[in-house]
Amino acid sequence: MVDATGSIIRISDFGASARLESQGSVSGQFQGQVIGTFAFMAPERPESEV
């Protein structure tokens, strides 16, 4: 992603995105599951230490 000036590049990981319910809370679909892009996770995340 690039900022409004077009001069700064930002890296984003949308692997952890989730659908919001109408009230603005995260859907219960992923409760208790590790979600995200494995290559971009902190080392403790895939091991469920968080």
RASUL-V494225 format. One record per backbone hydrogen bond with DSSP energy under -0.5 kcal/mol. CO is the residue of the C=O (numbers start at 1). NH is the residue of the N-H. If there is no record, write none. Layout:
CO,NH + CO,NH
This chain:
1,10 + 3,6 + 8,3 + 12,14 + 13,16 + 14,17 + 15,36 + 19,27 + 21,24 + 25,21 + 27,30 + 28,31 + 30,33 + 33,35 + 36,38 + 37,40 + 38,41 + 42,45 + 42,46 + 44,49 + 45,48
